[in-house]
Amino acid sequence: MAGSADNDPVILVDASDKEVGTAGKLDAHKRGLKHRAISVLVRNSAGEILLQQRHPAKYHSGELWANACCSHPLPGENAAGAAQRRLKEEMGFVCALAPLFTFDYRAPVSDELIENELVHVFGGTHDGRIAPDPTEVAQWKWMRFDDLAADIRNHPEEYAVWFRKYVAAHGGLILGWLARG
């Protein structure tokens, strides 16, 4: 939901992920400034991937389906720490996380905002209780990867741009990671 966290500082970076300053989150997205981000993919032991539908009041991409969580490290916070923090805040649980890949993209999102992110993508396994923050998450579900890929092909407008890009660019890696669940 709209609030003070909507303009927390983000870490501006260059193409090699070197810190070059900070900016308010909304300002960075309005101006399309490259910044560091995190995303978390979560699988269960059945090899399904956890999806969340973003709350309609999120500052962008509301009501779209995406991965378990995504956000930005705060200044002085490393990507792994931010991933753990946001998974707990958004989805209400913690699990061990390991780096999966990094992803650099620029794309327009809703409300005339631009994502220009160097994303550190982490993966973890969880079979326990999920208790999402209702101000962050409208609903959640587990999905098999082949069903997810087909749904993204048939209904891309229902998915956040970054998540569609992860599946397109790293689908094989994600599928292999899910199979190890």
VEXNUTI-22307 format. One line per field, with one value per residue: residue number from 0; y, x, z of N, C-alpha, C in turn. Coordinates in nm, 2 decimals. Layout:
seq (NUM/...)
nnorth (Y/...)
neast (X/...)
nup (Z/...)
canorth (Y/...)
caeast (X/...)
caup (Z/...)
cnorth (Y/...)
ceast (X/...)
cup (Z/...)
//
This chain:
seq (0/1/2/3/4/5/6/7/8/9/10/11/12/13/14/15/16/17/18/19/20/21/22/23/24/25/26/27/28/29/30/31/32/33/34/35/36/37/38/39/40/41/42/43/44/45/46/47/48/49/50/51/52/53/54/55/56/57/58/59/60/61/62/63/64/65/66/67/68/69/70/71/72/73/74/75/76/77/78/79/80/81/82/83/84/85/86/87/88/89/90/91/92/93/94/95/96/97/98/99/100/101/102/103/104/105/106/107/108/109/110/111/112/113/114/115/116/117/118/119/120/121/122/123/124/125/126/127/128/129/130/131/132/133/134/135/136/137/138/139/140/141/142/143/144/145/146/147/148/149/150/151/152/153/154/155/156/157/158/159/160/161/162/163/164/165/166/167/168/169/170/171/172/173/174/175/176/177/178/179/180)
nnorth (-0.12/0.23/0.43/0.53/0.37/0.36/0.54/0.48/0.48/0.37/0.18/0.31/0.19/0.10/-0.06/-0.28/-0.34/-0.17/0.05/0.37/0.57/0.70/0.70/0.82/0.57/0.60/0.82/0.71/0.52/0.68/0.82/0.62/0.53/0.32/0.07/-0.14/-0.45/-0.71/-1.04/-1.32/-1.66/-1.93/-2.27/-2.57/-2.90/-3.06/-2.96/-2.73/-2.39/-2.09/-1.84/-1.50/-1.28/-0.95/-0.69/-0.48/-0.20/-0.16/0.04/0.01/-0.22/-0.35/-0.61/-0.79/-1.11/-1.26/-1.36/-1.51/-1.29/-0.96/-0.68/-0.41/-0.37/-0.19/0.11/0.01/-0.25/-0.59/-0.78/-1.05/-1.03/-0.85/-1.00/-1.20/-1.05/-0.92/-1.15/-1.25/-1.03/-0.99/-1.25/-1.39/-1.59/-1.76/-1.90/-2.10/-1.93/-1.92/-1.78/-1.76/-1.64/-1.34/-1.06/-0.82/-0.56/-0.33/-0.18/-0.05/-0.01/-0.01/0.30/0.49/0.44/0.33/0.03/-0.02/-0.22/-0.41/-0.71/-0.93/-1.26/-1.50/-1.83/-2.06/-2.32/-2.42/-2.57/-2.52/-2.32/-2.04/-1.70/-1.43/-1.07/-0.89/-0.63/-0.63/-0.86/-0.99/-1.25/-1.59/-1.88/-2.21/-2.34/-2.55/-2.56/-2.60/-2.54/-2.28/-2.15/-2.19/-2.05/-1.79/-1.75/-1.75/-1.56/-1.30/-1.05/-1.07/-1.11/-0.98/-0.78/-0.82/-1.09/-1.23/-1.19/-1.32/-1.59/-1.62/-1.57/-1.73/-1.98/-2.25/-2.29/-2.22/-2.43/-2.65/-2.60/-2.61/-2.89/-3.00/-2.97)
neast (0.08/0.04/0.27/0.51/0.73/0.73/0.90/1.15/1.51/1.69/1.96/2.17/2.33/2.61/2.66/2.81/2.73/2.84/2.82/2.68/2.55/2.25/1.89/1.55/1.30/1.06/1.14/1.36/1.23/1.06/1.24/1.38/1.63/1.92/1.92/1.99/1.83/1.63/1.51/1.31/1.27/1.07/1.04/0.86/0.87/0.76/0.84/0.71/0.65/0.63/0.39/0.29/0.02/0.03/-0.06/-0.34/-0.30/-0.03/0.26/0.33/0.25/0.03/-0.20/-0.09/0.06/0.35/0.68/0.78/0.87/0.99/1.21/1.41/1.75/1.83/2.04/2.36/2.28/2.32/2.25/2.16/2.08/1.87/1.69/1.62/1.50/1.28/1.13/1.03/0.89/0.70/0.59/0.57/0.73/1.05/1.33/1.61/1.82/1.97/2.20/2.07/2.08/2.18/2.01/1.97/1.77/1.56/1.25/0.92/0.67/0.36/0.17/0.34/0.60/0.94/1.12/1.45/1.67/1.93/1.91/1.94/1.88/1.74/1.70/1.49/1.37/1.05/0.81/0.63/0.40/0.24/0.21/0.11/0.16/-0.12/-0.13/0.05/0.03/-0.22/-0.32/-0.20/-0.03/0.07/0.25/0.30/0.58/0.56/0.29/0.28/0.46/0.30/0.08/0.18/0.25/0.00/-0.14/0.01/-0.03/-0.12/0.10/0.38/0.62/0.90/0.90/0.80/1.02/1.23/1.14/1.15/1.42/1.56/1.44/1.51/1.71/1.56/1.37/1.53/1.63/1.39/1.33/1.51/1.39)
nup (0.00/-0.05/0.12/0.37/0.31/0.04/-0.05/0.04/0.05/-0.24/-0.37/-0.60/-0.89/-1.11/-1.44/-1.36/-1.11/-0.92/-0.65/-0.68/-0.56/-0.40/-0.42/-0.37/-0.37/-0.53/-0.69/-0.83/-0.98/-1.13/-1.28/-1.41/-1.31/-1.28/-1.04/-0.75/-0.69/-0.53/-0.57/-0.48/-0.53/-0.44/-0.38/-0.33/-0.17/-0.36/-0.59/-0.69/-0.77/-0.58/-0.60/-0.58/-0.58/-0.63/-0.41/-0.48/-0.42/-0.44/-0.53/-0.79/-1.05/-0.93/-0.85/-1.02/-1.09/-0.95/-0.85/-0.53/-0.36/-0.40/-0.40/-0.27/-0.16/0.14/0.19/0.29/0.35/0.26/-0.04/0.01/0.28/0.25/0.09/0.27/0.47/0.33/0.24/0.48/0.57/0.36/0.29/0.53/0.63/0.68/0.52/0.42/0.19/-0.13/-0.38/-0.71/-0.98/-1.15/-1.28/-1.53/-1.63/-1.81/-1.81/-1.88/-1.63/-1.45/-1.41/-1.53/-1.45/-1.44/-1.44/-1.38/-1.32/-1.15/-1.06/-0.79/-0.77/-0.56/-0.43/-0.25/-0.04/0.09/0.29/0.48/0.68/0.53/0.57/0.45/0.44/0.44/0.33/0.14/-0.02/-0.23/-0.28/-0.29/-0.44/-0.52/-0.80/-1.08/-1.29/-1.57/-1.61/-1.53/-1.72/-1.95/-1.88/-1.86/-2.13/-2.25/-2.11/-2.06/-1.96/-1.71/-1.54/-1.36/-1.52/-1.47/-1.37/-1.59/-1.76/-1.62/-1.64/-1.92/-1.99/-1.81/-1.78/-1.81/-1.62/-1.39/-1.40/-1.37/-1.11/-0.97/-1.00/-0.83/-0.59)
canorth (0.00/0.36/0.47/0.59/0.28/0.38/0.63/0.44/0.49/0.25/0.19/0.33/0.11/0.10/-0.19/-0.38/-0.34/-0.09/0.15/0.51/0.67/0.65/0.79/0.77/0.46/0.65/0.90/0.62/0.45/0.78/0.86/0.51/0.51/0.18/0.04/-0.28/-0.51/-0.85/-1.13/-1.45/-1.77/-2.03/-2.39/-2.67/-3.03/-3.12/-2.89/-2.63/-2.25/-2.01/-1.71/-1.41/-1.17/-0.82/-0.61/-0.38/-0.07/-0.14/0.16/-0.03/-0.36/-0.41/-0.72/-0.89/-1.23/-1.25/-1.45/-1.50/-1.15/-0.88/-0.55/-0.34/-0.36/-0.05/0.14/-0.06/-0.38/-0.67/-0.84/-1.17/-0.99/-0.79/-1.10/-1.27/-0.95/-0.90/-1.27/-1.26/-0.92/-1.01/-1.38/-1.43/-1.70/-1.76/-2.03/-2.07/-1.88/-1.93/-1.71/-1.84/-1.57/-1.20/-1.02/-0.68/-0.53/-0.20/-0.20/0.03/-0.07/0.07/0.44/0.57/0.42/0.25/-0.05/-0.03/-0.29/-0.52/-0.79/-1.05/-1.35/-1.60/-1.94/-2.13/-2.43/-2.41/-2.65/-2.48/-2.22/-1.91/-1.60/-1.31/-0.94/-0.85/-0.50/-0.66/-0.97/-1.02/-1.40/-1.67/-2.01/-2.30/-2.37/-2.63/-2.47/-2.61/-2.47/-2.14/-2.11/-2.19/-1.94/-1.66/-1.74/-1.73/-1.44/-1.23/-0.92/-1.11/-1.13/-0.87/-0.78/-0.89/-1.23/-1.28/-1.18/-1.43/-1.71/-1.62/-1.57/-1.83/-2.08/-2.38/-2.28/-2.23/-2.56/-2.75/-2.57/-2.67/-3.03/-3.04/-2.95)
caeast (0.00/0.11/0.32/0.65/0.83/0.73/1.01/1.28/1.62/1.74/2.11/2.20/2.45/2.64/2.63/2.89/2.67/2.91/2.73/2.72/2.47/2.12/1.78/1.43/1.25/0.97/1.22/1.44/1.14/1.01/1.35/1.44/1.77/1.96/1.94/2.00/1.71/1.64/1.39/1.32/1.19/1.05/0.99/0.82/0.94/0.70/0.89/0.62/0.70/0.53/0.36/0.21/-0.05/0.06/-0.18/-0.38/-0.25/0.12/0.29/0.33/0.22/-0.07/-0.28/-0.02/0.13/0.50/0.75/0.74/0.89/1.09/1.23/1.54/1.83/1.85/2.18/2.43/2.23/2.36/2.13/2.11/2.00/1.74/1.61/1.56/1.41/1.16/1.06/0.96/0.79/0.59/0.52/0.55/0.82/1.19/1.39/1.75/1.82/2.10/2.19/2.04/2.13/2.15/1.94/1.97/1.67/1.49/1.12/0.82/0.57/0.24/0.17/0.45/0.72/1.03/1.21/1.59/1.73/2.02/1.85/2.00/1.77/1.77/1.60/1.48/1.27/0.97/0.69/0.55/0.30/0.26/0.12/0.15/0.11/-0.23/-0.11/0.15/-0.01/-0.37/-0.33/-0.08/-0.05/0.18/0.22/0.40/0.65/0.50/0.16/0.32/0.51/0.19/-0.01/0.25/0.24/-0.14/-0.20/0.13/-0.07/-0.15/0.22/0.47/0.72/1.03/0.88/0.80/1.15/1.30/1.10/1.19/1.56/1.63/1.34/1.58/1.77/1.45/1.31/1.63/1.63/1.26/1.34/1.59/1.31)
caup (0.00/-0.05/0.25/0.38/0.25/-0.10/-0.10/0.10/-0.05/-0.31/-0.40/-0.74/-0.93/-1.26/-1.50/-1.29/-0.97/-0.82/-0.59/-0.73/-0.49/-0.36/-0.46/-0.32/-0.46/-0.64/-0.78/-0.91/-1.08/-1.22/-1.37/-1.47/-1.27/-1.25/-0.90/-0.71/-0.64/-0.50/-0.59/-0.42/-0.58/-0.34/-0.42/-0.22/-0.20/-0.48/-0.71/-0.74/-0.74/-0.50/-0.67/-0.51/-0.65/-0.56/-0.36/-0.58/-0.39/-0.45/-0.60/-0.93/-1.09/-0.84/-0.89/-1.11/-1.03/-0.95/-0.76/-0.38/-0.32/-0.46/-0.33/-0.28/-0.03/0.19/0.20/0.40/0.36/0.14/-0.11/0.08/0.40/0.20/0.05/0.39/0.54/0.26/0.24/0.61/0.57/0.26/0.29/0.67/0.67/0.65/0.48/0.37/0.05/-0.20/-0.51/-0.83/-1.09/-1.15/-1.40/-1.55/-1.72/-1.80/-1.87/-1.82/-1.55/-1.44/-1.36/-1.59/-1.38/-1.52/-1.37/-1.44/-1.21/-1.15/-0.96/-0.73/-0.76/-0.47/-0.43/-0.13/-0.03/0.20/0.29/0.60/0.68/0.46/0.63/0.39/0.49/0.35/0.26/0.03/-0.11/-0.24/-0.27/-0.33/-0.48/-0.57/-0.94/-1.15/-1.39/-1.71/-1.61/-1.52/-1.85/-2.05/-1.85/-1.90/-2.28/-2.28/-2.04/-2.01/-1.90/-1.57/-1.47/-1.35/-1.63/-1.43/-1.36/-1.73/-1.81/-1.56/-1.70/-2.06/-2.00/-1.72/-1.76/-1.80/-1.49/-1.29/-1.41/-1.31/-0.97/-0.91/-1.00/-0.72/-0.47)
cnorth (0.12/0.39/0.51/0.50/0.29/0.47/0.60/0.46/0.36/0.28/0.20/0.25/0.13/-0.04/-0.31/-0.40/-0.27/0.02/0.29/0.61/0.61/0.75/0.73/0.67/0.51/0.74/0.81/0.55/0.55/0.82/0.75/0.49/0.37/0.17/-0.11/-0.33/-0.65/-0.92/-1.26/-1.55/-1.87/-2.15/-2.48/-2.80/-3.10/-3.06/-2.78/-2.49/-2.17/-1.87/-1.63/-1.31/-1.04/-0.75/-0.50/-0.24/-0.06/-0.03/0.13/-0.18/-0.43/-0.51/-0.82/-1.00/-1.22/-1.36/-1.42/-1.36/-1.09/-0.74/-0.49/-0.35/-0.21/-0.02/0.07/-0.21/-0.46/-0.73/-0.96/-1.13/-0.92/-0.89/-1.17/-1.18/-0.94/-1.03/-1.28/-1.15/-0.94/-1.14/-1.44/-1.56/-1.68/-1.90/-2.00/-2.03/-1.89/-1.85/-1.81/-1.77/-1.42/-1.16/-0.87/-0.65/-0.38/-0.22/-0.10/-0.06/0.02/0.21/0.52/0.55/0.32/0.17/-0.05/-0.09/-0.40/-0.60/-0.92/-1.15/-1.47/-1.71/-2.01/-2.23/-2.41/-2.49/-2.62/-2.38/-2.09/-1.81/-1.46/-1.18/-0.90/-0.72/-0.52/-0.76/-0.99/-1.16/-1.46/-1.81/-2.08/-2.33/-2.46/-2.54/-2.48/-2.53/-2.32/-2.08/-2.10/-2.07/-1.80/-1.64/-1.70/-1.60/-1.35/-1.11/-0.95/-1.12/-1.01/-0.89/-0.85/-1.04/-1.30/-1.29/-1.29/-1.56/-1.73/-1.64/-1.69/-1.95/-2.22/-2.39/-2.30/-2.37/-2.66/-2.73/-2.63/-2.82/-3.09/-3.03/-3.07)
ceast (0.09/0.15/0.46/0.75/0.83/0.84/1.14/1.39/1.65/1.89/2.12/2.33/2.48/2.62/2.71/2.84/2.76/2.82/2.78/2.64/2.34/2.02/1.66/1.37/1.16/1.05/1.30/1.35/1.08/1.11/1.42/1.59/1.80/1.99/1.94/1.87/1.73/1.51/1.42/1.22/1.19/0.99/0.94/0.89/0.88/0.75/0.80/0.68/0.59/0.52/0.27/0.14/-0.03/-0.07/-0.22/-0.33/-0.10/0.15/0.31/0.30/0.12/-0.16/-0.21/0.05/0.28/0.55/0.72/0.76/1.00/1.09/1.37/1.62/1.83/2.00/2.24/2.38/2.27/2.23/2.08/2.03/1.87/1.64/1.54/1.46/1.27/1.07/0.97/0.85/0.67/0.51/0.51/0.63/0.96/1.23/1.53/1.74/1.96/2.09/2.16/2.10/2.11/2.09/1.93/1.87/1.62/1.36/1.02/0.72/0.45/0.27/0.29/0.58/0.81/1.12/1.34/1.67/1.83/1.98/1.93/1.89/1.82/1.66/1.61/1.37/1.19/0.84/0.60/0.44/0.34/0.16/0.15/0.09/0.00/-0.22/-0.01/0.10/-0.16/-0.40/-0.21/-0.12/0.08/0.15/0.33/0.46/0.59/0.37/0.18/0.36/0.40/0.10/0.05/0.24/0.10/-0.20/-0.08/0.09/-0.11/-0.02/0.31/0.58/0.85/1.01/0.87/0.94/1.24/1.27/1.15/1.34/1.63/1.53/1.41/1.64/1.67/1.39/1.40/1.63/1.50/1.27/1.42/1.52/1.29)
cup (0.00/0.10/0.25/0.31/0.10/-0.15/-0.01/0.00/-0.11/-0.35/-0.55/-0.77/-1.08/-1.31/-1.44/-1.15/-0.87/-0.78/-0.64/-0.66/-0.44/-0.41/-0.39/-0.42/-0.57/-0.74/-0.88/-1.02/-1.18/-1.33/-1.44/-1.43/-1.23/-1.10/-0.87/-0.66/-0.60/-0.54/-0.53/-0.49/-0.47/-0.41/-0.30/-0.26/-0.31/-0.60/-0.77/-0.70/-0.67/-0.58/-0.57/-0.61/-0.57/-0.52/-0.46/-0.55/-0.39/-0.54/-0.75/-0.94/-0.99/-0.92/-0.99/-1.03/-1.05/-0.86/-0.61/-0.33/-0.40/-0.40/-0.36/-0.15/0.01/0.19/0.32/0.42/0.23/0.08/-0.04/0.20/0.36/0.16/0.17/0.46/0.46/0.25/0.37/0.61/0.48/0.28/0.43/0.70/0.63/0.60/0.43/0.22/-0.01/-0.33/-0.62/-0.96/-1.06/-1.28/-1.41/-1.66/-1.70/-1.87/-1.80/-1.74/-1.54/-1.39/-1.40/-1.52/-1.46/-1.42/-1.45/-1.33/-1.24/-1.03/-0.92/-0.70/-0.67/-0.47/-0.29/-0.13/0.10/0.19/0.41/0.57/0.60/0.52/0.58/0.45/0.39/0.29/0.15/-0.07/-0.11/-0.22/-0.31/-0.37/-0.52/-0.71/-1.00/-1.26/-1.53/-1.72/-1.61/-1.65/-1.95/-2.01/-1.88/-2.05/-2.32/-2.22/-1.98/-1.93/-1.75/-1.48/-1.47/-1.46/-1.59/-1.42/-1.50/-1.79/-1.75/-1.62/-1.85/-2.07/-1.92/-1.69/-1.74/-1.66/-1.38/-1.29/-1.34/-1.16/-0.91/-0.90/-0.89/-0.59/-0.39)
//
